[in-house]
Amino acid sequence: MVTKSIRWRLQLWFAFLLVCTLSGFAIAAFEVYRTKLYQQVDEELGPRVEGLARLFRGPQFPRGGHPPFDERMRREPPWDRKSVVPPDRFEHFPPPDLDSRRLPNLPPDDGTNNPTLFNMPLPPDLERLMREDQQSGIYHVVWNREGAQLESSTNAPPDVPRPDPAAPDSGPHFRTRDGYREAYDFNREGRSVLIGRSIAAELEAMRGFAFVLAGAGAAVLALGLGGGWLITGRVMRPLKDISATASRISAGNLSERINVADTENELGQLAGVLNSTFARLEAAFDQQKQFTADASHELRTPIAVLLSEAQTALARKRSPEEYRETVEACLDTAQQMRRLTESLLELARFDAGQEQIRIEPLDLAEIARASVEMVQPLAAENGVQIHCFLTPVEVSGDAVRVGQVITNLVTNAIRYNKPQGHVHVRTLVEQGSAVLTITDTGQGIAAEDLPHIFERFYRADKSRSAAQGRTGLGLAICKAIVDAHGGSIAVSSEPGAGATFTVRLPIAPPAN
């Protein structure tokens, strides 16, 4: 369940990105800190190894063994050093094949007249550095070209490995070995000089810095994950509200709506779309309920008439004329029921999208003229004159269905007109659409009835419609047919001044 949760997926992905970011930052910061510490140590060791290398550079240094040294200076060395031979004092030392610690041809050692490295003058800067080395723990080691150790300070670690002379006389090199940082240099004769010191304090500082980075990273990670959890919770809350609202709607409460607090973001837009969908769904269910109730009501009346007539006819013996009247009344009622059921089935097919509409080019003016001729007897019977102003205009549609709309509208204009009234039928092209207008001179439609005129079973004049056996579905069928053709139908009216129905249909595309 956790892996299927969107919130947990977002949280895990956020945690992964945060861990990668913090790890990269911590590694980079630690590397910068470590490099800085090593650089400080290297700046400390570099001048020393260069100064010491200058003393041992040149052909005059003995090639074998240690140079002579002063026993007194060994007992009380001014700095931690065994031998250094300055180039300008070589004349005090024996030939290279001697390996004695004392010059044999010099007077006995009285503690003052045995020349050694310790009483040789050193450059002031190197002398200062060498004296500081004894206090700071810096050690040095010198090797000859054969790898034999010529010189080492007493504080040097045992078995210091000689550096590999891969790049002789190319400047100081640095290495880290077993908690020591060492700088070394080579000369052209193959001698190597090494200066080093312990970096235990620096390593401890690096470990402390690593702990600080780890602690800070853990704190930032915990804070980030907590904030991410709150953010994902706020993000997922509208989705939970949407799910809960949809559940209540599916349970039958169609009036429920999603609370849209912010319509600017994607979830707010989704909630708005769902609310409009729920509104249409509620309207469709309400319409279905109303349709069912109205159909039941409309069918109940003719069924009641049929039952009443049949019961009356069977109550006693009647004459043939009375039976005939009863049968005719039942027939009229059955015809009314048939018209009602056919209209209901027709609307149901339009609602389900199952009504077949033939799309073919046709002249709207010709269809209107044929429909007017069909209802001309009804107009003459009611004393209404029909005036046609028909401009040829090509549309795409079903000629039978379009004729059904025109016939229904003209019939209504005749029936709801005043005596000696007029009906005007016009076709024209307006704003890229084919327009049909049917205007009568009747009493018009009340303002409160106009919004409902195309609703099913709605009758503006309920008494007259019921008396004439009207079902109240004619205009609803007209609207369904026009909508199926991609057009629109509207009505405008003023009480006492008649009504005008306007039908707009798409113009047929030109033939290739």
C-alpha positions in Angstrom: 0.0 0.0 0.0 2.8 2.4 0.8 4.4 1.9 -2.7 1.0 2.6 -4.3 0.5 5.8 -2.4 1.1 9.0 -4.4 2.1 10.8 -1.3 4.7 8.2 -0.3 6.0 8.1 -3.9 6.5 11.9 -3.9 8.1 11.7 -0.4 10.5 9.0 -1.4 11.5 10.8 -4.6 12.0 14.0 -2.7 14.1 12.2 0.0 16.3 10.6 -2.8 16.9 14.0 -4.4 17.6 15.7 -1.0 20.0 12.9 0.1 21.9 13.2 -3.3 22.1 17.0 -3.0 23.2 17.0 0.7 25.7 14.2 0.0 27.2 16.1 -2.9 27.4 19.3 -0.9 29.0 17.5 2.1 31.6 15.7 0.0 32.5 19.0 -1.8 32.7 20.9 1.5 34.8 18.2 3.1 37.1 18.0 0.1 37.6 21.8 0.2 38.3 21.7 3.9 40.7 18.8 3.6 42.5 20.5 0.7 42.8 23.7 2.7 44.3 21.9 5.7 46.8 20.1 3.6 47.6 23.3 1.8 48.4 24.9 5.1 50.7 22.0 6.1 52.3 22.1 2.6 53.0 25.8 3.0 54.7 25.0 6.2 56.8 22.2 4.9 57.6 23.5 1.4 60.1 26.3 2.4 61.9 23.9 4.8 62.4 21.1 2.2 63.6 23.6 -0.4 66.1 25.2 2.1 67.4 21.8 3.2 67.7 20.6 -0.4 69.9 23.6 -1.2 72.4 22.6 1.5 72.7 19.1 0.1 72.8 20.1 -3.6 76.2 20.0 -5.3 79.1 17.6 -5.8 81.1 18.4 -2.7 78.9 16.5 -0.3 80.4 13.2 0.9 79.1 10.2 -1.0 79.5 7.6 1.8 78.6 7.5 5.5 77.9 10.4 7.8 80.1 13.4 7.9 82.0 14.1 11.1 80.0 15.7 13.9 80.8 17.2 17.3 80.1 14.9 20.3 79.4 17.9 22.4 76.9 19.1 19.9 75.3 15.7 19.8 74.9 15.8 23.5 73.4 19.3 23.4 72.1 19.9 19.9 70.8 23.4 19.3 68.3 21.8 17.1 67.2 18.3 16.3 69.7 17.5 13.7 72.7 15.1 13.2 74.5 16.5 10.2 74.3 19.2 7.6 77.1 20.1 5.3 77.0 23.6 3.9 78.6 23.8 0.4 81.0 26.7 1.3 82.6 24.8 4.3 83.5 21.5 2.6 87.2 22.1 3.2 86.9 21.2 6.9 85.8 17.6 6.1 87.8 14.5 5.3 87.9 12.8 1.9 84.8 10.9 0.8 86.2 7.4 1.7 86.4 8.2 5.4 83.5 7.2 7.6 84.8 8.3 11.0 82.8 10.4 13.4 85.9 12.5 14.2 88.7 13.9 12.1 91.8 11.8 12.9 94.4 14.5 12.2 92.7 17.0 14.4 93.6 17.7 18.0 91.8 15.7 20.7 88.3 16.6 21.2 88.1 19.3 23.8 84.5 20.1 23.0 85.3 23.2 20.9 87.7 22.5 18.1 86.0 19.7 16.2 84.3 21.3 13.2 80.8 19.9 12.6 77.7 20.9 10.9 76.3 22.3 14.1 78.9 25.0 14.2 78.7 25.7 10.5 76.8 29.0 9.7 73.4 28.4 8.2 71.2 30.9 6.3 69.3 32.9 8.8 65.8 31.9 7.5 66.7 28.2 7.4 68.3 28.5 10.9 65.1 30.0 12.2 63.0 27.3 10.6 65.2 24.5 11.9 65.0 25.8 15.4 61.2 26.0 15.2 61.0 22.5 13.8 62.2 21.0 17.1 59.3 22.6 18.9 56.7 21.9 16.2 57.5 18.3 15.7 58.8 18.6 12.2 61.4 15.9 11.2 63.7 15.5 8.2 65.5 12.6 6.5 68.2 12.7 3.7 69.2 9.8 1.4 72.0 9.5 -1.1 71.6 8.4 -4.6 72.0 4.7 -3.7 69.2 5.0 -1.2 71.3 4.9 2.0 70.1 7.3 4.7 72.6 10.1 5.2 70.8 12.2 7.7 67.7 12.0 9.9 66.3 13.9 12.8 65.9 12.1 16.1 62.1 12.6 16.1 61.7 11.1 12.6 59.4 8.0 12.5 61.2 4.7 12.1 61.6 3.2 8.7 60.6 6.3 6.7 60.4 5.0 3.1 62.5 6.8 0.6 60.4 8.6 -2.0 60.5 7.3 -5.5 62.7 9.7 -7.5 60.4 9.8 -10.5 60.8 13.5 -11.2 64.2 14.6 -9.8 64.9 18.3 -9.3 61.4 19.3 -10.4 60.4 21.1 -7.2 59.0 19.8 -3.9 56.5 17.0 -3.9 54.0 16.0 -1.2 52.6 12.8 0.2 50.4 11.6 3.0 51.5 8.5 4.9 50.2 6.8 8.1 49.1 10.1 9.7 52.1 12.1 8.4 52.3 14.8 5.8 55.7 14.8 4.1 57.4 17.1 1.5 60.4 15.8 -0.5 62.7 16.9 -3.2 65.5 15.5 -5.4 68.6 16.9 -6.9 70.5 15.9 -10.1 73.0 13.7 -8.1 70.1 11.6 -6.9 70.1 12.7 -3.3 66.6 13.1 -1.8 65.5 15.3 1.1 62.3 14.8 3.0 60.6 17.1 5.6 57.4 15.9 7.4 55.4 16.1 10.5 52.4 14.5 12.1 49.0 15.7 10.9 47.0 14.0 13.8 45.5 17.4 14.7 44.5 18.0 11.2 43.0 14.6 10.8 41.1 15.1 14.1 39.8 18.4 12.8 38.7 16.7 9.6 36.9 14.0 11.5 35.2 16.7 13.6 34.3 18.6 10.5 32.9 15.4 9.0 30.8 14.9 12.1 29.5 18.5 11.8 28.6 18.0 8.2 26.9 14.7 9.0 24.9 16.3 11.8 24.0 19.3 9.8 23.0 17.1 6.8 20.9 14.9 9.0 19.2 18.0 10.5 18.5 19.4 7.1 17.3 16.1 5.8 14.9 15.7 8.7 13.7 19.3 8.2 13.4 18.8 4.5 11.5 15.5 4.8 9.2 17.0 7.4 8.5 20.0 5.2 8.0 17.7 2.2 5.5 15.6 4.2 3.6 18.7 5.1 3.7 20.0 1.5 2.6 16.7 0.0 -0.2 16.5 2.6 -1.4 20.0 1.4 -1.1 18.9 -2.2 -3.0 15.6 -1.6 -5.7 17.2 0.6 -7.7 18.5 -2.5 -7.5 15.1 -4.1 -8.9 13.5 -0.9 -11.7 16.1 -0.9 -12.4 15.3 -4.5 -12.5 11.6 -3.8 -14.8 12.0 -0.8 -17.1 14.3 -2.7 -17.2 11.8 -5.6 -18.0 9.0 -3.2 -20.9 11.0 -1.7 -22.2 11.8 -5.2 -22.0 8.2 -6.2 -24.1 7.4 -3.1 -26.9 9.5 -4.5 -26.2 13.0 -3.1 -26.0 14.8 -6.5 -26.0 18.2 -5.0 -22.6 17.8 -3.5 -19.8 20.0 -4.9 -16.0 20.2 -4.4 -14.8 23.1 -2.4 -12.6 25.1 -4.8 -10.4 27.4 -2.7 -7.9 28.2 -5.4 -8.9 28.0 -9.0 -5.5 29.2 -10.4 -3.6 25.9 -9.9 -4.1 22.6 -11.7 -6.1 21.0 -8.9 -8.4 24.0 -8.7 -9.0 23.8 -12.5 -9.6 20.0 -12.1 -12.1 20.7 -9.3 -13.9 23.3 -11.4 -14.2 20.8 -14.3 -15.5 18.1 -12.0 -18.0 20.5 -10.4 -19.4 21.4 -13.8 -19.5 17.7 -14.7 -21.4 17.0 -11.5 -23.7 19.9 -12.2 -24.5 18.5 -15.7 -24.9 15.0 -14.1 -27.3 16.4 -11.6 -29.2 18.3 -14.3 -29.4 15.1 -16.4 -30.7 13.1 -13.4 -33.2 15.8 -12.6 -34.3 15.9 -16.2 -34.7 12.2 -16.2 -36.8 12.3 -13.1 -38.9 15.1 -14.5 -39.2 13.3 -17.8 -40.3 10.1 -16.1 -42.8 12.0 -13.9 -44.1 14.0 -16.9 -44.4 10.9 -19.1 -46.2 9.0 -16.4 -48.6 12.0 -15.9 -49.2 12.3 -19.7 -49.8 8.6 -20.1 -52.0 8.4 -17.0 -54.7 10.6 -18.5 -55.3 8.7 -21.7 -55.2 5.4 -19.8 -57.8 6.7 -17.4 -59.9 7.8 -20.3 -59.6 4.4 -21.9 -60.6 2.6 -18.7 -63.5 5.0 -18.1 -64.9 4.6 -21.6 -64.5 0.8 -21.4 -66.1 0.6 -18.0 -69.0 2.8 -19.1 -69.6 0.7 -22.2 -69.7 -2.5 -20.2 -71.9 -1.2 -17.4 -75.1 -1.8 -19.3 -76.3 -2.6 -22.7 -76.1 0.3 -25.1 -77.2 1.1 -28.6 -74.9 0.6 -31.6 -74.5 4.4 -31.8 -73.4 4.6 -28.2 -70.9 1.7 -28.6 -69.6 3.5 -31.7 -69.1 6.8 -29.8 -67.2 4.9 -27.1 -65.0 3.1 -29.6 -64.2 6.4 -31.3 -63.3 8.0 -28.0 -61.0 5.1 -27.2 -59.5 5.4 -30.7 -58.7 9.1 -30.2 -57.2 8.4 -26.8 -55.1 5.6 -28.3 -53.9 7.9 -31.1 -52.9 10.4 -28.5 -50.9 7.8 -26.6 -49.3 6.6 -29.8 -48.1 10.2 -30.6 -46.8 10.6 -27.1 -44.9 7.3 -27.1 -43.4 8.0 -30.5 -42.3 11.4 -29.4 -40.8 9.9 -26.2 -38.9 7.2 -28.2 -37.7 9.8 -30.7 -36.3 12.0 -27.9 -34.7 8.9 -26.2 -32.9 8.1 -29.4 -31.6 11.6 -29.7 -30.4 11.5 -26.1 -28.6 8.2 -26.7 -27.1 9.4 -30.0 -28.8 6.6 -31.8 -31.0 8.6 -34.2 -29.7 8.4 -37.7 -29.2 11.8 -39.4 -28.5 11.8 -43.1 -26.1 14.5 -44.0 -26.5 15.7 -47.6 -26.6 19.1 -49.3 -30.1 20.6 -49.5 -31.7 24.0 -50.2 -33.2 25.4 -47.0 -35.6 27.6 -49.0 -37.0 24.6 -50.9 -37.5 22.7 -47.7 -39.3 25.7 -46.1 -41.5 26.1 -49.2 -42.6 22.5 -49.2 -43.3 22.6 -45.4 -45.5 25.8 -45.9 -47.5 24.1 -48.6 -48.1 21.1 -46.3 -49.7 23.3 -43.6 -51.5 25.7 -45.9 -54.9 24.0 -45.3 -54.5 24.4 -41.6 -53.7 28.1 -42.1 -56.7 28.5 -44.2 -58.9 26.8 -41.6 -57.6 29.2 -38.9 -57.8 32.3 -41.2 -54.1 32.9 -41.0 -52.0 34.1 -44.0 -48.5 32.8 -44.6 -45.9 35.1 -46.2 -42.7 33.6 -47.5 -39.4 35.5 -48.2 -37.2 32.7 -49.2 -33.6 33.2 -50.3 -31.9 30.0 -51.6 -29.2 28.9 -49.2 -27.4 25.5 -49.2 -27.0 23.6 -45.9 -25.9 20.1 -45.0 -28.5 17.9 -43.2 -31.4 15.5 -43.3 -34.1 17.0 -45.5 -36.9 15.0 -43.6 -35.7 16.1 -40.2 -35.2 19.8 -41.2 -38.7 19.7 -42.8 -40.1 18.3 -39.5 -38.6 21.3 -37.6 -40.0 23.8 -40.1 -43.5 22.2 -40.2 -43.7 22.0 -36.4 -42.7 25.7 -36.0 -45.1 26.9 -38.7 -47.9 24.8 -37.2 -47.4 26.3 -33.8 -47.3 29.8 -35.4 -50.7 29.1 -37.0 -52.3 27.6 -33.9 -51.2 30.2 -31.5 -51.9 33.1 -33.8 -54.9 35.5 -33.6 -57.7 35.3 -36.0 -56.8 36.8 -39.4 -53.2 36.8 -38.3 -50.0 36.5 -40.3 -47.0 34.2 -40.3 -43.8 35.3 -42.0 -41.2 32.7 -43.1 -37.8 33.9 -44.1 -34.5 32.3 -45.2 -31.2 34.2 -45.5 -27.5 34.0 -45.0 -26.2 35.9 -41.9 -22.7 35.8 -40.4 -21.7 32.7 -42.3 -24.8 30.7 -41.3 -28.0 29.8 -42.9 -30.9 31.4 -40.9 -34.6 30.5 -40.9 -37.0 32.8 -39.0 -40.7 32.2 -38.4 -42.6 35.1 -37.0 -46.3 35.2 -36.0 -48.7 37.9 -34.9 -50.2 36.1 -31.9 -50.3 36.9 -28.3 -46.6 36.1 -27.8 -44.9 34.3 -25.0 -44.6 35.5 -21.4 -41.2 36.5 -20.2 -41.2 33.8 -17.5 -42.0 31.1 -20.0 -39.2 32.0 -22.5 -36.4 30.2 -20.7 -38.4 27.0 -20.5 -40.0 26.9 -23.9 -37.8 24.1 -25.3 -38.1 21.9 -22.2 -40.0 18.7 -22.4 -43.7 18.6 -21.5 -43.5 22.4 -20.9 -46.6 24.3 -22.2 -46.8 28.0 -22.2 -50.6 27.8 -22.6 -51.4 24.7 -20.5 -55.2 24.9 -20.8 -55.2 25.2 -24.6 -52.5 22.5 -25.1 -54.3 20.0 -22.9 -57.6 20.7 -24.6 -56.1 20.2 -28.0 -54.2 17.0 -27.1 -50.8 18.5 -27.3 -47.9 16.7 -25.6 -45.5 19.6 -25.0 -42.7 17.7 -26.8 -42.8 19.4 -30.2 -40.3 22.2 -29.4 -38.1 19.8 -27.5 -37.9 17.5 -30.5 -37.1 20.5 -32.7 -34.2 21.5 -30.5 -32.9 18.0 -30.5 -33.0 17.8 -34.3 -31.3 21.2 -34.7 -28.6 20.3 -32.1 -27.9 17.1 -34.0 -27.3 19.2 -37.2 -24.8 21.4 -35.3 -27.1 24.4 -35.3 -29.0 26.4 -32.7 -32.6 27.5 -32.1 -33.8 30.5 -30.1 -37.0 32.4 -29.5 -37.8 36.1 -28.8 -41.2 37.5 -28.0 -43.1 40.4 -26.5 -46.5 39.8 -25.0 -49.2 40.9 -27.5 -46.7 41.3 -30.3 -46.2 37.7 -31.4 -43.1 35.5 -31.3 -40.1 34.9 -33.6 -38.3 31.5 -33.7 -34.8 31.6 -35.2 -33.0 28.5 -36.5 -29.3 28.7 -37.5 -27.7 25.9 -39.5 -24.1 25.5 -40.9 -23.8 26.4 -44.5 -22.8 23.4 -46.7 -19.1 23.4 -47.7 -18.5 24.0 -51.4 -18.3 20.9 -53.6 -14.8 19.9 -54.8 
